[in-house]
Amino acid sequence: MSEKPSTTLPATVEKIIKPPFPSEPEKAQIAVHGADHLYRELRIENTLTDENGDTVRLKPGAEVEVTIAAEPEAIAKSDRGQDPPRA
């Protein structure tokens, strides 16, 4: 099985957002470095699993990585770095 095409960007946890109701999970707001200014913030449930299977949470200021992966059928070849088509 081949690996999915992907890219990984550095990011920083900006803040932890407490839920409005105790039954809802808290959120981590993450700023993705290199993303457009208006689209750089992600909010995810602040629930992760470590290598031992324990539930852990992110802290404000934590340096993290955001990985975007796609199935091979969901991508198109890039024109970047190639010669332009000839007429």
Order of alpha helices (4+ residues) and beta strands (2+ residues): beta-beta-beta-beta-beta-beta
